């Protein structure tokens, strides 16, 4: 019982980390694009 809960928790954390990673990459790319279009380095 506890093992199943632990596995589910680690899976949820893994999915959350993956979403954060993707969101961070998108934000970074968008930020870089905004800076370029604004004419900054």
PyMOL commands that set and color helices and strands:
alter all, ss='L'
color gray80, all
select helices_A, chain A and resi 2-38
alter helices_A, ss='H'
color red, helices_A
deselect
rebuild
show_as cartoon
